[in-house]
Amino acid sequence: MAGTIIDGKAFAAQLREKVGTLAAAFEEKAGRKAGLAVVLVGEDPASQVYVGSKGKATIAANMASFEHRLPDSTSEGELLSLVERLNADPAVDGILVQLPLPDHIDEQAVIAAIDPDKDVDGFHVTNAGRLAVGQSGFVPCTPLGCMMLLTDRLGDLSGLDAVVIGRSNIVGKPMAQLLLDANATVTIAHSRTKDLADVVRRADIVVAAVGRAEMVRADWIKPGATVIDVGINRLAPEPGASKGRLVGDVAFGEAREVAGAITPVPGGVGPMTIAVLLRNTLVAAHRNAGIDLPEGAI
């Protein structure tokens, strides 16, 4: 029997609806909307699409959207000055600088300039440190979305064996930390891991975030395991097609025959990222305004 498909699109829609309701209540209490500022430098087509969709989602969730679209020629100093102004702006609760940035701008310097309490992407080293030591801070949106899907599916993760394939600062490392905080037994696997398939095969939970199309095969999966596929890769187009299919890091069709539950690509983890960004912005707004967010609300 094929494994259950974990519907990230439906879960994300529910989360966005909750955020919208709570954002309306925040506006009544604070006398202003929660605000998210998104900064785009350059003309990268994918980034332009992401920024546009984030702006629309922010407005749909009863929050204020502040878009700053800067030319590719923007200097690092000019971008840092904008970040400084956004840090000081009381209408702005969350700041997101869309990556990648042009080559002449140091991404780490820009991330470091963002106020950690407005860093709704969760990339600032202060928030990484807070996560590592168990303090309250902002967690990168994609791994937090993965955790929401896992706990919704499995409930208590205590004692489960989890393997995270990938060790990026954006997904792999924070994902492992979140699983560890949930009392799972965690292994971080990567390109240098020996006998990678054998390592993955023992896991009750597999999170694939390695960026290689359909690398994880069915015979890597423990029967009944829960598989979260973070990857998004476009295959070469087939003859007559204008563009190739989107696939994840897991060979979905065959892996589903073994897994107990699995996220599809698209429609799995992807929709969760923007939904969690909105959630983080709402949390930031409550903290910045000194208003308590109802416990367990999001």
C-alpha positions in Angstrom: 0.0 0.0 0.0 1.4 3.4 -1.0 2.4 5.9 1.7 0.2 8.8 2.7 0.9 12.1 0.8 1.6 14.9 3.3 -0.3 17.9 1.9 1.9 20.9 2.6 -0.2 23.1 0.5 -3.4 22.5 2.6 -1.4 22.8 5.9 0.1 26.1 4.7 -3.3 27.4 3.8 -4.6 26.7 7.3 -1.6 28.3 8.9 -2.0 31.4 6.7 -5.7 31.6 7.7 -4.7 31.4 11.4 -2.1 34.1 10.9 -4.5 36.4 9.1 -7.1 36.1 12.0 -4.4 36.8 14.6 -3.0 39.6 12.6 -6.4 41.3 12.5 -6.6 41.0 16.3 -3.1 42.4 16.6 -4.1 45.5 14.6 -7.0 46.1 16.9 -4.7 45.9 20.0 -1.7 47.7 18.6 -3.4 50.3 16.4 -1.3 49.3 13.5 -0.7 46.4 11.2 2.2 43.9 11.6 4.7 44.9 9.0 7.1 42.9 6.8 9.8 44.6 4.7 11.2 42.7 1.8 14.4 43.9 0.0 15.3 42.8 -3.5 18.5 43.8 -5.2 18.9 43.2 -8.9 16.8 41.6 -11.6 17.0 37.9 -10.8 13.7 36.4 -12.3 13.2 33.8 -9.6 13.8 36.3 -6.9 11.3 38.7 -8.4 8.7 36.0 -8.4 9.4 35.2 -4.8 9.3 38.8 -3.7 6.0 39.4 -5.5 4.4 36.3 -4.0 5.6 37.2 -0.5 4.1 40.7 -0.8 0.7 39.4 -1.9 0.7 36.8 0.9 1.6 39.4 3.4 -1.3 41.7 2.4 -3.7 38.7 2.3 -2.7 37.9 5.9 -3.8 41.4 7.1 -0.3 42.6 7.4 1.5 45.6 5.8 4.0 44.9 3.0 7.0 47.2 2.4 8.8 46.3 -0.8 12.2 47.8 -1.6 13.4 46.9 -5.2 16.9 48.2 -5.7 19.0 48.1 -9.0 21.8 45.7 -9.5 24.2 48.6 -9.2 23.3 49.2 -5.5 26.4 49.3 -3.4 26.9 47.3 -0.2 26.9 50.6 1.8 23.6 51.7 0.3 22.0 48.4 1.1 23.4 48.5 4.7 22.0 52.0 5.1 18.5 50.8 4.0 18.7 47.9 6.5 19.7 50.3 9.2 16.6 52.5 8.4 14.3 49.4 8.5 15.8 48.3 11.8 14.8 51.7 13.3 11.3 51.9 11.7 8.6 51.0 14.2 6.2 50.0 11.4 8.5 47.2 10.3 8.5 44.1 12.5 10.3 41.7 10.1 13.0 42.3 7.5 13.8 39.9 4.7 16.7 40.5 2.3 16.1 38.3 -0.7 19.0 36.0 -1.5 21.1 35.6 -3.6 22.6 39.1 -3.6 24.8 40.5 -6.5 28.4 39.3 -6.3 29.8 42.6 -5.1 27.7 42.6 -1.9 28.7 40.4 1.1 25.6 38.5 2.1 26.9 37.7 5.5 27.6 41.4 6.3 24.0 42.2 5.2 22.5 39.4 7.3 24.6 40.5 10.3 23.3 44.0 10.0 19.6 43.0 10.4 18.2 43.4 14.0 18.0 39.8 15.3 14.5 40.6 16.6 13.4 41.6 13.1 15.3 38.7 11.4 12.2 36.7 10.4 14.3 34.5 8.1 16.2 33.3 11.1 19.6 33.6 9.4 21.3 35.9 11.8 24.1 34.3 13.9 22.3 35.5 17.1 19.2 33.5 16.1 21.3 30.5 15.1 22.9 30.7 18.6 19.6 31.0 20.3 18.4 27.9 18.5 21.5 26.0 19.4 21.2 26.7 23.1 17.4 26.4 23.3 16.5 30.1 23.7 13.6 31.8 22.0 14.5 33.3 18.6 13.6 33.0 15.0 14.1 29.7 13.2 14.6 29.6 9.4 11.2 29.2 7.7 11.8 26.0 5.8 13.0 23.7 8.6 10.3 25.1 11.0 7.7 24.3 8.3 9.1 20.8 8.0 8.8 20.4 11.8 5.2 21.5 11.7 4.4 18.9 9.1 6.3 16.2 11.0 4.6 16.9 14.4 1.2 17.1 12.6 1.8 13.7 11.1 3.6 11.9 14.0 2.9 13.8 17.2 5.6 13.1 19.7 9.0 12.6 18.0 10.8 11.4 21.1 13.1 8.5 20.5 12.6 8.4 16.8 15.7 8.0 14.6 16.0 10.9 12.2 18.5 11.4 9.4 18.9 14.9 7.8 20.6 14.7 4.4 22.3 18.1 4.0 24.2 20.4 6.3 23.4 24.0 5.1 22.9 26.8 7.6 19.5 27.5 6.0 18.0 24.0 6.2 20.2 21.1 7.3 21.8 22.4 10.5 18.6 24.1 12.0 16.5 21.1 10.9 18.8 18.8 12.9 18.7 21.1 15.9 14.8 21.2 15.9 14.7 17.5 15.7 17.2 17.2 18.6 15.1 19.6 20.6 12.1 17.3 20.0 14.1 14.5 21.5 14.7 12.6 18.3 18.0 10.8 17.8 19.6 12.8 14.9 22.2 12.1 12.3 23.4 14.7 9.8 24.4 13.1 6.6 26.1 14.8 3.6 28.2 14.3 0.5 31.1 12.8 2.5 29.0 10.4 4.5 30.2 6.8 4.0 27.5 4.3 3.0 24.9 7.0 2.8 22.1 4.7 1.7 22.7 2.5 4.8 22.6 5.5 7.1 19.3 6.7 5.6 17.8 3.2 5.7 17.7 3.0 9.5 15.8 6.3 9.9 12.2 6.6 11.0 12.3 10.2 9.7 14.2 11.3 6.6 14.6 14.9 5.7 16.3 15.3 2.3 17.8 18.7 1.6 20.8 18.0 -0.5 19.9 19.6 -3.9 20.3 16.6 -6.1 17.4 15.5 -8.2 15.8 12.2 -7.1 19.0 11.1 -5.3 17.2 9.2 -2.5 15.8 6.0 -3.9 13.1 3.6 -2.6 15.7 1.1 -1.4 17.2 3.8 0.9 13.9 4.1 2.8 12.9 2.1 5.9 9.4 0.6 5.4 6.9 3.0 7.1 9.3 5.9 7.5 8.2 9.5 7.1 10.0 11.3 4.3 10.2 15.1 4.1 11.6 16.2 0.7 13.0 19.8 0.8 14.6 19.6 -2.6 13.3 21.4 -5.7 15.1 20.6 -8.9 14.1 21.1 -12.6 14.9 18.2 -14.9 16.0 18.7 -18.5 12.9 19.1 -20.7 11.6 16.1 -22.6 11.4 16.3 -26.4 8.7 18.8 -27.4 8.4 20.3 -23.9 9.3 23.9 -23.1 10.7 23.1 -19.7 11.4 20.1 -17.5 9.5 18.7 -14.6 10.1 19.9 -11.0 11.2 17.1 -8.8 12.6 16.8 -5.3 15.7 15.1 -3.8 13.6 11.9 -3.4 12.4 9.6 -6.2 8.8 10.2 -5.2 7.0 7.5 -7.1 9.1 4.6 -6.0 9.8 6.0 -2.5 6.0 6.4 -1.8 5.6 2.6 -2.2 7.9 2.1 0.8 7.4 5.1 3.0 4.6 5.5 5.5 4.1 9.2 4.5 5.9 11.5 2.1 5.8 15.1 0.9 5.4 15.7 -2.8 7.3 18.2 -5.0 5.7 20.5 -5.7 3.0 20.9 -3.1 4.9 19.7 0.0 7.4 21.7 1.9 7.5 24.7 -0.6 4.1 26.3 0.4 5.1 26.1 4.1 8.0 28.5 3.7 6.0 31.6 3.0 3.4 30.6 5.5 6.0 30.3 8.2 7.6 33.6 7.2 4.2 35.2 7.9 4.0 33.4 11.2 7.4 34.6 12.2 6.5 38.2 11.2 3.4 38.0 13.4 5.4 36.7 16.3 7.9 39.5 15.8 5.1 42.1 15.8 3.7 40.9 19.1 7.2 41.0 20.7 8.0 44.4 19.3 4.7 45.8 20.5 4.9 44.1 23.9 1.6 42.2 23.2 1.2 38.6 24.3 0.4 36.1 21.5 -2.1 33.5 22.6 -0.1 30.4 23.7 -0.1 27.7 21.1 -2.0 29.8 18.6 0.5 29.3 15.8 
